[in-house]
Amino acid sequence: MLYAVKANRQYKITEEEKQKFINRGYKIAELKDNKLVFEEVETEESKEIAKLKAENKALKAELNGLRKVETEEKEPEGKESDKAKKTKGEGK
């Protein structure tokens, strides 16, 4: 038995009606062991979400790589940079 679920609505549907309800934005579920098991329906929105998740993961990896390079480029401990040597008010 198939069910179409959206918000607080739940309809028993046939296999022939399935696409009609998907087009209207309903999620399709099947009753297994007294639980509704939803089907994965690939829509334009889900494709875009998958693309953005992959892009986000790549950008986070790039950011972590840049942070690592930045920390390696810092001066060794014990040496002060020119900015740290200057005191407030100098250079007037």
KOLLUM-935430 format. One record per residue (C-alpha): z, y, x; residue in one letter; residue number from 1. Coordinates in steps of 0.02 Angstrom, whole numbers, padded with zeros to 5 digits. Each point is the difference from the previous one (the first is absolute). Layout:
<recs>
- up, north, east, residuo, num
- Z, Y, X, A, NUM .
...
</recs>
This chain:
<recs>
- up, north, east, residuo, num
- 00000, 00000, 00000, M, 1 .
- -00048, 00171, 00068, L, 2 .
- 00091, 00162, -00034, Y, 3 .
- -00057, 00181, 00019, A, 4 .
- 00146, 00113, 00047, V, 5 .
- 00006, 00190, 00008, K, 6 .
- 00156, 00110, -00018, A, 7 .
- 00099, -00077, -00143, N, 8 .
- -00148, -00093, -00076, R, 9 .
- -00036, -00184, 00022, Q, 10 .
- -00144, -00091, -00083, Y, 11 .
- -00052, -00182, -00001, K, 12 .
- -00183, -00003, 00048, I, 13 .
- -00141, -00124, 00029, T, 14 .
- -00102, -00020, 00158, E, 15 .
- -00145, 00090, -00085, E, 16 .
- 00108, 00154, -00034, E, 17 .
- 00070, 00008, 00176, K, 18 .
- -00128, 00121, 00074, Q, 19 .
- 00011, 00116, -00150, K, 20 .
- 00188, 00021, 00028, F, 21 .
- -00020, 00019, 00189, I, 22 .
- -00123, 00142, -00031, N, 23 .
- 00131, 00086, -00110, R, 24 .
- 00130, -00007, 00140, G, 25 .
- 00100, -00152, -00054, Y, 26 .
- 00071, -00124, 00124, K, 27 .
- -00041, -00181, -00035, I, 28 .
- 00138, -00129, 00010, A, 29 .
- 00017, -00186, -00029, E, 30 .
- 00156, -00087, -00063, L, 31 .
- 00064, -00126, 00129, K, 32 .
- 00174, -00077, -00007, D, 33 .
- 00052, 00127, -00134, N, 34 .
- -00046, 00145, 00116, K, 35 .
- -00148, 00118, -00002, L, 36 .
- -00103, -00017, 00159, V, 37 .
- -00118, 00148, 00022, F, 38 .
- -00175, -00017, 00070, E, 39 .
- -00057, 00110, 00143, E, 40 .
- -00142, 00106, -00066, V, 41 .
- -00099, 00096, 00129, E, 42 .
- -00037, 00174, -00063, T, 43 .
- -00063, 00157, 00085, E, 44 .
- 00179, 00061, 00012, E, 45 .
- 00062, -00160, 00082, S, 46 .
- -00145, 00006, 00125, K, 47 .
- 00045, 00180, 00044, E, 48 .
- 00184, -00045, 00019, I, 49 .
- -00042, -00143, 00118, A, 50 .
- -00112, 00115, 00103, K, 51 .
- 00135, 00135, 00010, L, 52 .
- 00134, -00127, 00050, K, 53 .
- -00110, -00062, 00143, A, 54 .
- -00034, 00180, 00056, E, 55 .
- 00185, 00041, -00009, N, 56 .
- 00044, -00151, 00108, K, 57 .
- -00131, 00050, 00130, A, 58 .
- 00062, 00180, 00005, L, 59 .
- 00182, -00056, 00020, K, 60 .
- -00051, -00111, 00147, A, 61 .
- -00094, 00146, 00078, E, 62 .
- 00149, 00115, -00025, L, 63 .
- 00120, -00124, 00080, N, 64 .
- -00120, -00017, 00147, G, 65 .
- -00006, 00189, 00022, L, 66 .
- 00189, 00012, -00009, R, 67 .
- 00015, -00132, 00134, K, 68 .
- -00121, 00093, 00114, V, 69 .
- 00093, 00163, -00033, E, 70 .
- 00168, -00074, 00052, T, 71 .
- -00077, -00073, 00158, E, 72 .
- -00072, 00170, 00049, E, 73 .
- 00169, 00088, -00008, K, 74 .
- 00075, 00052, 00166, E, 75 .
- 00122, -00119, 00083, P, 76 .
- 00182, 00026, -00041, E, 77 .
- 00098, 00114, 00117, G, 78 .
- -00140, 00125, 00023, K, 79 .
- 00000, 00154, -00108, E, 80 .
- -00160, 00080, -00058, S, 81 .
- -00035, 00186, 00025, D, 82 .
- 00040, 00034, -00182, K, 83 .
- 00171, -00082, 00015, A, 84 .
- 00042, 00104, 00155, K, 85 .
- -00029, 00167, -00087, K, 86 .
- 00144, 00075, -00093, T, 87 .
- -00008, 00099, -00159, K, 88 .
- -00051, 00180, 00028, G, 89 .
- -00086, -00027, 00168, E, 90 .
- -00169, 00077, 00030, G, 91 .
- 00030, 00170, -00079, K, 92 .
</recs>
